[in-house]
Amino acid sequence: MIYSLRGTLLFVDTGSLVIECGGVGYKCLTTLNTLSSLPQKGNEVFIYTYMNVKEDAVELFGFSDQEELECFKLITSVNGVGPKIGLAILSDFTPDKVRLYIATGDSKALTRATGVGAKLAQRIVLELKDKVGKTIGDSVAVTTSDFSDTASHSKAGEAVFALVSLGYSKSEASLAVGRVDQSLQVEDMIKQALKILAGQVL
């Protein structure tokens, strides 16, 4: 299994890149998000990889960071979801947004990715919601605990901080929290704000 590649970036097109390592050029299929982060051709580049072995082909996929790689593996673990769909989803959304849509059950948002129909999006959400929801819930629990002993922070401030830790900008988080019932407990405020953010056109 090839875990990663470091070498010279030789070629880039709309869905792949080629890295030369030790005189050998490795072609990797990839996402638009990874392509947008690459340096100019001829420069050194490092990517994480995933190898998919089929009966008639061996495909190599490349990602700019481990978060995108892990999200790709998560998406393609769903029955009937192949690498092409995984790349399409991660070309339109960041890993944080993908996990958010899944955790909040927003299958409609996923249909904005090329090739993802309503039924497929619903299957992805159904199979991954519990797993992704637990991960986000753990992150929120850890984040909010940072404020538990600090009386000067309001519940809204704690909720905003938690959302920022999940990848949102402070302005996005503040606007969302401002729209929820301020009498709610912090974790409920976060859940309601996540639903508001998931419903936005991003």
Backbone as CSV, one residue per row, in Angstrom:
resi,resn,N_x,N_y,N_z,CA_x,CA_y,CA_z,C_x,C_y,C_z
1,MET,0.838,-1.196,0.000,0.000,0.000,0.000,0.878,1.253,0.000
2,ILE,0.598,2.186,-0.889,1.337,3.456,-0.942,0.617,4.451,-0.036
3,TYR,1.283,4.879,1.030,0.666,5.767,2.020,0.734,7.237,1.616
4,SER,1.863,7.630,1.014,2.034,9.021,0.621,3.100,9.131,-0.462
5,LEU,3.143,10.287,-1.105,4.143,10.551,-2.139,4.733,11.940,-1.933
6,ARG,6.037,12.027,-2.098,6.705,13.320,-2.095,7.607,13.371,-3.324
7,GLY,7.436,14.386,-4.131,8.247,14.476,-5.337,7.931,15.732,-6.117
8,THR,8.279,15.718,-7.393,8.078,16.884,-8.263,6.738,16.798,-8.973
9,LEU,5.992,17.882,-8.920,4.694,17.930,-9.600,4.933,18.113,-11.101
10,LEU,4.588,17.081,-11.887,4.835,17.119,-13.329,3.639,17.588,-14.139
11,PHE,2.445,17.208,-13.699,1.270,17.435,-14.545,0.019,17.581,-13.693
12,VAL,-0.871,18.453,-14.147,-2.145,18.656,-13.459,-3.238,18.862,-14.497
13,ASP,-4.387,18.184,-14.318,-5.547,18.513,-15.140,-6.754,18.635,-14.220
14,THR,-7.956,18.599,-14.767,-9.142,18.880,-13.959,-9.447,17.835,-12.894
15,GLY,-8.885,16.647,-13.009,-9.212,15.623,-12.026,-8.055,14.747,-11.606
16,SER,-6.839,15.114,-11.982,-5.702,14.270,-11.621,-4.406,15.074,-11.597
17,LEU,-3.384,14.434,-11.073,-2.050,15.035,-11.028,-1.024,13.918,-11.182
18,VAL,0.156,14.301,-11.573,1.253,13.337,-11.707,2.440,13.853,-10.903
19,ILE,2.963,12.990,-10.023,4.132,13.323,-9.214,5.269,12.383,-9.588
20,GLU,6.430,12.943,-9.843,7.611,12.126,-10.138,8.381,11.875,-8.849
21,CYS,8.546,10.604,-8.520,9.289,10.204,-7.323,10.353,9.186,-7.735
22,GLY,11.609,9.532,-7.596,12.678,8.613,-7.941,12.662,8.191,-9.395
23,GLY,12.284,9.096,-10.272,12.278,8.798,-11.698,11.013,8.133,-12.204
24,VAL,10.065,7.873,-11.300,8.798,7.246,-11.683,7.661,8.249,-11.503
25,GLY,6.815,8.386,-12.516,5.675,9.290,-12.427,4.440,8.555,-11.937
26,TYR,3.857,9.033,-10.855,2.654,8.427,-10.284,1.452,9.319,-10.578
27,LYS,0.478,8.746,-11.289,-0.741,9.508,-11.564,-1.748,9.250,-10.459
28,CYS,-2.284,10.330,-9.903,-3.271,10.232,-8.822,-4.538,10.976,-9.215
29,LEU,-5.663,10.311,-9.085,-6.944,10.987,-9.229,-7.184,11.777,-7.948
30,THR,-7.806,12.944,-8.073,-7.923,13.784,-6.893,-9.125,14.707,-6.964
31,THR,-9.280,15.542,-5.943,-10.413,16.460,-5.845,-10.014,17.866,-6.292
32,LEU,-11.016,18.675,-6.575,-10.749,20.068,-6.940,-10.153,20.828,-5.762
33,ASN,-10.549,20.447,-4.545,-9.985,21.110,-3.365,-8.484,20.861,-3.248
34,THR,-8.064,19.623,-3.500,-6.633,19.329,-3.458,-5.902,20.027,-4.595
35,LEU,-6.483,20.006,-5.794,-5.850,20.655,-6.935,-5.627,22.146,-6.681
36,SER,-6.578,22.766,-6.000,-6.465,24.213,-5.745,-5.359,24.535,-4.743
37,SER,-4.902,23.522,-3.997,-3.869,23.759,-2.984,-2.456,23.445,-3.479
38,LEU,-2.356,22.934,-4.716,-1.049,22.513,-5.224,-0.174,23.695,-5.628
39,PRO,1.147,23.509,-5.554,2.069,24.553,-6.030,2.147,24.515,-7.555
40,GLN,2.945,25.367,-8.124,3.151,25.378,-9.572,3.876,24.110,-10.015
41,LYS,3.623,23.702,-11.246,4.326,22.533,-11.783,5.837,22.745,-11.717
42,GLY,6.538,21.664,-11.409,7.987,21.744,-11.269,8.444,21.888,-9.836
43,ASN,7.506,22.190,-8.945,7.832,22.325,-7.527,7.606,21.012,-6.783
44,GLU,8.201,20.918,-5.607,8.005,19.723,-4.783,6.612,19.746,-4.167
45,VAL,6.015,18.568,-4.074,4.685,18.459,-3.501,4.602,17.182,-2.670
46,PHE,3.757,17.223,-1.642,3.536,16.047,-0.788,2.039,15.792,-0.729
47,ILE,1.629,14.543,-0.946,0.214,14.194,-0.841,0.053,12.847,-0.131
48,TYR,-1.089,12.686,0.515,-1.476,11.401,1.080,-2.225,10.629,0.003
49,THR,-2.080,9.313,0.003,-2.666,8.532,-1.079,-3.528,7.387,-0.575
50,TYR,-4.384,6.942,-1.472,-5.228,5.773,-1.214,-5.233,4.932,-2.482
51,MET,-4.909,3.660,-2.354,-4.848,2.786,-3.523,-6.100,1.911,-3.580
52,ASN,-6.743,1.919,-4.730,-7.941,1.109,-4.944,-7.619,0.040,-5.984
53,VAL,-7.636,-1.227,-5.558,-7.280,-2.334,-6.452,-8.557,-3.016,-6.946
54,LYS,-8.737,-3.022,-8.255,-9.885,-3.684,-8.874,-9.380,-4.819,-9.763
55,GLU,-10.295,-5.616,-10.254,-9.908,-6.750,-11.095,-9.194,-6.306,-12.363
56,ASP,-9.628,-5.171,-12.910,-9.081,-4.733,-14.187,-8.199,-3.492,-14.102
57,ALA,-7.973,-2.981,-12.891,-7.169,-1.755,-12.785,-6.720,-1.511,-11.346
58,VAL,-5.652,-0.740,-11.230,-5.180,-0.270,-9.932,-5.186,1.257,-9.996
59,GLU,-5.984,1.886,-9.114,-6.110,3.343,-9.128,-5.492,3.931,-7.865
60,LEU,-4.856,5.079,-8.043,-4.239,5.773,-6.927,-4.926,7.131,-6.772
61,PHE,-5.327,7.440,-5.544,-6.003,8.703,-5.268,-5.128,9.540,-4.350
62,GLY,-5.062,10.837,-4.608,-4.196,11.709,-3.830,-4.958,12.834,-3.150
63,PHE,-4.526,13.183,-1.926,-5.210,14.208,-1.139,-4.187,15.097,-0.443
64,SER,-4.521,16.371,-0.334,-3.573,17.325,0.226,-3.383,17.177,1.730
65,ASP,-4.379,16.594,2.421,-4.236,16.399,3.867,-4.961,15.132,4.306
66,GLN,-4.658,14.698,5.505,-5.223,13.460,6.029,-6.724,13.570,6.267
67,GLU,-7.186,14.779,6.585,-8.609,14.961,6.848,-9.433,14.631,5.599
68,GLU,-8.958,15.099,4.440,-9.683,14.816,3.205,-9.585,13.329,2.857
69,LEU,-8.428,12.741,3.082,-8.244,11.310,2.830,-9.212,10.492,3.683
70,GLU,-9.287,10.789,4.975,-10.155,10.033,5.879,-11.628,10.212,5.517
71,CYS,-11.991,11.408,5.083,-13.373,11.657,4.683,-13.701,10.884,3.405
72,PHE,-12.750,10.802,2.492,-12.922,10.018,1.268,-13.150,8.545,1.605
73,LYS,-12.347,8.016,2.507,-12.486,6.621,2.915,-13.828,6.385,3.609
74,LEU,-14.267,7.369,4.381,-15.557,7.257,5.066,-16.703,7.201,4.054
75,ILE,-16.700,8.111,3.098,-17.766,8.174,2.094,-17.812,6.889,1.274
76,THR,-16.653,6.425,0.842,-16.612,5.244,-0.022,-16.811,3.937,0.741
77,SER,-16.924,4.023,2.068,-17.237,2.822,2.845,-18.722,2.464,2.747
78,VAL,-19.511,3.407,2.233,-20.953,3.174,2.073,-21.179,2.257,0.878
79,ASN,-22.016,1.265,1.055,-22.318,0.311,-0.006,-22.855,1.027,-1.253
80,GLY,-22.217,0.780,-2.389,-22.662,1.383,-3.640,-22.070,2.742,-3.939
81,VAL,-21.219,3.244,-3.059,-20.573,4.545,-3.284,-19.122,4.309,-3.669
82,GLY,-18.788,4.602,-4.918,-17.441,4.373,-5.414,-16.553,5.589,-5.298
83,PRO,-15.288,5.443,-5.677,-14.323,6.548,-5.596,-14.741,7.783,-6.396
84,LYS,-15.396,7.580,-7.535,-15.807,8.721,-8.355,-16.760,9.634,-7.588
85,ILE,-17.700,9.032,-6.858,-18.634,9.820,-6.055,-17.906,10.488,-4.890
86,GLY,-16.973,9.759,-4.282,-16.197,10.333,-3.189,-15.445,11.576,-3.626
87,LEU,-14.826,11.504,-4.800,-14.094,12.660,-5.326,-15.045,13.804,-5.655
88,ALA,-16.206,13.483,-6.205,-17.177,14.523,-6.572,-17.653,15.287,-5.340
89,ILE,-17.957,14.553,-4.272,-18.428,15.203,-3.050,-17.346,16.084,-2.450
90,LEU,-16.109,15.575,-2.405,-15.022,16.343,-1.803,-14.469,17.420,-2.737
91,SER,-14.934,17.441,-3.974,-14.589,18.546,-4.868,-15.511,19.734,-4.617
92,ASP,-16.730,19.448,-4.144,-17.698,20.505,-3.886,-17.716,20.976,-2.437
93,PHE,-17.336,20.101,-1.514,-17.421,20.434,-0.093,-16.136,20.072,0.637
94,THR,-15.829,20.820,1.680,-14.706,20.469,2.542,-15.120,19.287,3.426
95,PRO,-14.177,18.552,3.986,-14.526,17.456,4.890,-15.414,17.896,6.048
96,ASP,-15.165,19.085,6.596,-15.989,19.577,7.700,-17.445,19.729,7.278
97,LYS,-17.659,20.266,6.078,-19.023,20.452,5.600,-19.692,19.097,5.337
98,VAL,-18.952,18.151,4.788,-19.513,16.820,4.526,-19.978,16.191,5.829
99,ARG,-19.130,16.234,6.836,-19.495,15.642,8.126,-20.692,16.357,8.753
100,LEU,-20.744,17.667,8.576,-21.858,18.431,9.115,-23.175,18.030,8.451
101,TYR,-23.179,17.936,7.131,-24.396,17.560,6.411,-24.869,16.169,6.829
102,ILE,-23.915,15.265,6.992,-24.273,13.904,7.390,-24.819,13.892,8.824
103,ALA,-24.133,14.577,9.724,-24.528,14.579,11.136,-25.902,15.190,11.356
104,THR,-26.252,16.196,10.537,-27.538,16.872,10.703,-28.612,16.283,9.795
105,GLY,-28.273,15.225,9.039,-29.259,14.571,8.185,-29.633,15.367,6.956
106,ASP,-28.772,16.284,6.536,-29.085,17.144,5.393,-28.630,16.484,4.092
107,SER,-29.364,15.456,3.669,-29.003,14.755,2.432,-29.184,15.642,1.204
108,LYS,-30.105,16.589,1.280,-30.361,17.478,0.139,-29.112,18.257,-0.243
109,ALA,-28.346,18.679,0.755,-27.128,19.448,0.484,-26.136,18.624,-0.333
110,LEU,-26.041,17.334,-0.028,-25.090,16.471,-0.730,-25.436,16.300,-2.204
111,THR,-26.716,16.495,-2.563,-27.114,16.325,-3.964,-26.563,17.423,-4.858
112,ARG,-25.976,18.452,-4.259,-25.356,19.504,-5.080,-24.055,19.020,-5.708
113,ALA,-23.516,17.915,-5.213,-22.298,17.344,-5.801,-22.652,16.590,-7.085
114,THR,-21.811,16.669,-8.081,-22.044,16.027,-9.367,-22.222,14.519,-9.215
115,GLY,-23.322,14.003,-9.781,-23.547,12.557,-9.769,-24.202,12.008,-8.524
116,VAL,-24.522,12.870,-7.570,-25.144,12.414,-6.324,-26.638,12.718,-6.364
117,GLY,-27.446,11.675,-6.553,-28.886,11.836,-6.572,-29.470,11.774,-5.174
118,ALA,-30.765,12.000,-5.077,-31.422,12.045,-3.772,-31.311,10.721,-3.020
119,LYS,-31.533,9.599,-3.717,-31.493,8.299,-3.045,-30.090,7.970,-2.548
120,LEU,-29.094,8.286,-3.364,-27.720,8.009,-2.960,-27.335,8.882,-1.767
121,ALA,-27.710,10.143,-1.800,-27.407,11.050,-0.693,-28.058,10.569,0.591
122,GLN,-29.298,10.094,0.489,-30.001,9.584,1.665,-29.307,8.341,2.221
123,ARG,-28.800,7.486,1.340,-28.105,6.288,1.790,-26.816,6.655,2.533
124,ILE,-26.103,7.631,2.005,-24.865,8.074,2.644,-25.158,8.588,4.051
125,VAL,-26.180,9.427,4.155,-26.549,9.986,5.460,-27.002,8.888,6.409
126,LEU,-27.831,7.986,5.921,-28.378,6.909,6.758,-27.279,6.026,7.327
127,GLU,-26.317,5.645,6.473,-25.271,4.720,6.912,-24.187,5.377,7.769
128,LEU,-24.002,6.682,7.609,-22.891,7.338,8.301,-23.296,8.287,9.423
129,LYS,-24.582,8.572,9.539,-25.020,9.605,10.484,-24.589,9.312,11.917
130,ASP,-24.806,8.089,12.385,-24.450,7.767,13.766,-22.953,7.896,14.010
131,LYS,-22.170,7.407,13.055,-20.717,7.451,13.198,-20.192,8.889,13.195
132,VAL,-20.672,9.673,12.236,-20.213,11.057,12.126,-20.772,11.905,13.257
133,GLY,-22.029,11.655,13.624,-22.648,12.417,14.695,-21.917,12.249,16.007
134,LYS,-21.443,11.039,16.279,-20.694,10.795,17.515,-19.379,11.560,17.508
135,THR,-18.723,11.596,16.355,-17.453,12.319,16.251,-17.645,13.798,16.513
136,ILE,-18.689,14.382,15.897,-18.957,15.801,16.102,-19.386,16.054,17.544
137,GLY,-20.198,15.149,18.078,-20.650,15.307,19.458,-19.491,15.291,20.433
138,ASP,-18.519,14.407,20.198,-17.338,14.338,21.062,-16.534,15.629,20.967
139,SER,-16.418,16.170,19.745,-15.668,17.411,19.541,-16.337,18.557,20.276
140,VAL,-17.666,18.605,20.190,-18.407,19.656,20.868,-18.253,19.526,22.380
141,ALA,-18.336,18.297,22.897,-18.220,18.075,24.333,-16.866,18.533,24.850
142,VAL,-15.803,18.210,24.110,-14.456,18.602,24.512,-14.316,20.116,24.476
143,THR,-14.855,20.723,23.413,-14.716,22.171,23.250,-15.467,22.932,24.327
144,THR,-16.720,22.539,24.582,-17.504,23.258,25.571,-16.948,23.073,26.973
145,SER,-16.262,21.975,27.215,-15.692,21.765,28.541,-14.601,22.771,28.840
146,ASP,-13.983,23.340,27.795,-12.948,24.341,27.990,-13.507,25.580,28.696
147,PHE,-14.834,25.785,28.584,-15.449,26.963,29.166,-16.144,26.688,30.492
148,SER,-16.191,25.437,30.896,-17.022,25.051,32.037,-16.657,25.772,33.326
149,ASP,-15.391,26.137,33.471,-14.954,26.782,34.711,-14.735,28.282,34.537
150,THR,-15.237,28.839,33.444,-15.004,30.252,33.167,-16.333,30.983,33.133
151,ALA,-16.705,31.585,34.219,-18.020,32.203,34.349,-18.210,33.386,33.419
152,SER,-17.103,34.020,33.010,-17.207,35.230,32.204,-17.716,34.958,30.792
153,HIS,-17.711,33.711,30.353,-18.171,33.371,29.017,-19.662,33.051,29.031
154,SER,-20.410,33.674,28.132,-21.838,33.398,28.034,-22.061,32.084,27.313
155,LYS,-23.298,31.591,27.397,-23.636,30.363,26.682,-23.465,30.569,25.185
156,ALA,-23.862,31.737,24.700,-23.723,32.024,23.274,-22.250,32.018,22.862
157,GLY,-21.410,32.571,23.717,-19.982,32.601,23.416,-19.393,31.206,23.346
158,GLU,-19.845,30.334,24.241,-19.379,28.954,24.234,-19.811,28.258,22.948
159,ALA,-21.053,28.514,22.546,-21.567,27.890,21.324,-20.798,28.367,20.100
160,VAL,-20.511,29.659,20.054,-19.739,30.211,18.923,-18.350,29.588,18.885
161,PHE,-17.711,29.478,20.037,-16.378,28.896,20.102,-16.381,27.466,19.581
162,ALA,-17.412,26.701,19.971,-17.513,25.306,19.542,-17.665,25.211,18.027
163,LEU,-18.483,26.088,17.449,-18.694,26.069,16.001,-17.420,26.466,15.249
164,VAL,-16.695,27.417,15.793,-15.428,27.817,15.175,-14.452,26.652,15.174
165,SER,-14.468,25.859,16.251,-13.571,24.697,16.339,-13.929,23.634,15.308
166,LEU,-15.168,23.680,14.814,-15.605,22.722,13.798,-15.329,23.218,12.385
167,GLY,-14.720,24.386,12.254,-14.311,24.860,10.940,-15.034,26.076,10.415
168,TYR,-16.003,26.601,11.158,-16.735,27.780,10.695,-15.985,29.057,11.077
169,SER,-16.226,30.108,10.309,-15.635,31.391,10.660,-16.397,31.955,11.856
170,LYS,-15.775,32.888,12.553,-16.424,33.470,13.729,-17.714,34.179,13.339
171,SER,-17.704,34.831,12.173,-18.904,35.551,11.734,-20.043,34.585,11.412
172,GLU,-19.732,33.458,10.725,-20.753,32.450,10.419,-21.345,31.899,11.707
173,ALA,-20.464,31.547,12.636,-20.915,30.960,13.896,-21.757,31.943,14.697
174,SER,-21.328,33.200,14.761,-22.046,34.210,15.537,-23.441,34.462,14.973
175,LEU,-23.543,34.543,13.649,-24.839,34.767,13.018,-25.801,33.617,13.296
176,ALA,-25.274,32.383,13.197,-26.117,31.203,13.427,-26.582,31.132,14.870
177,VAL,-25.671,31.345,15.802,-26.021,31.284,17.227,-27.008,32.397,17.577
178,GLY,-26.853,33.532,16.925,-27.756,34.648,17.187,-29.196,34.381,16.786
179,ARG,-29.396,33.378,15.933,-30.746,33.058,15.448,-31.448,31.987,16.285
180,VAL,-30.741,31.404,17.250,-31.366,30.346,18.051,-31.875,30.908,19.374
181,ASP,-32.700,30.133,20.046,-33.260,30.510,21.349,-32.127,30.616,22.372
182,GLN,-31.912,31.808,22.893,-30.787,32.042,23.796,-30.994,31.427,25.182
183,SER,-32.200,30.919,25.448,-32.448,30.293,26.750,-32.064,28.817,26.774
184,LEU,-31.699,28.279,25.590,-31.328,26.869,25.507,-30.001,26.601,26.202
185,GLN,-29.767,25.340,26.534,-28.456,24.932,27.031,-27.443,25.016,25.890
186,VAL,-26.166,25.095,26.240,-25.125,25.302,25.230,-25.159,24.236,24.134
187,GLU,-25.225,22.971,24.528,-25.186,21.899,23.525,-26.401,21.964,22.600
188,ASP,-27.564,22.364,23.142,-28.759,22.497,22.303,-28.625,23.687,21.364
189,MET,-28.001,24.753,21.850,-27.754,25.914,20.992,-26.857,25.521,19.821
190,ILE,-25.849,24.709,20.110,-24.916,24.271,19.073,-25.640,23.427,18.042
191,LYS,-26.474,22.509,18.510,-27.211,21.635,17.594,-28.122,22.445,16.681
192,GLN,-28.833,23.434,17.262,-29.727,24.262,16.461,-28.938,25.111,15.463
193,ALA,-27.798,25.636,15.898,-26.963,26.452,15.012,-26.403,25.621,13.870
194,LEU,-26.042,24.378,14.158,-25.539,23.476,13.109,-26.602,23.242,12.044
195,LYS,-27.843,23.098,12.481,-28.928,22.892,11.512,-29.109,24.131,10.642
196,ILE,-28.990,25.304,11.241,-29.094,26.545,10.480,-27.968,26.640,9.465
197,LEU,-26.754,26.329,9.888,-25.597,26.390,8.987,-25.706,25.369,7.876
198,ALA,-26.221,24.194,8.181,-26.360,23.143,7.178,-27.386,23.513,6.113
199,GLY,-28.336,24.361,6.488,-29.375,24.741,5.544,-28.981,25.900,4.665
200,GLN,-27.838,26.494,4.917,-27.373,27.620,4.110,-26.821,27.129,2.796
201,VAL,-26.889,27.980,1.790,-26.252,27.687,0.500,-24.812,28.105,0.621
202,LEU,-23.901,27.114,0.604,-22.480,27.379,0.850,-21.677,27.365,-0.430
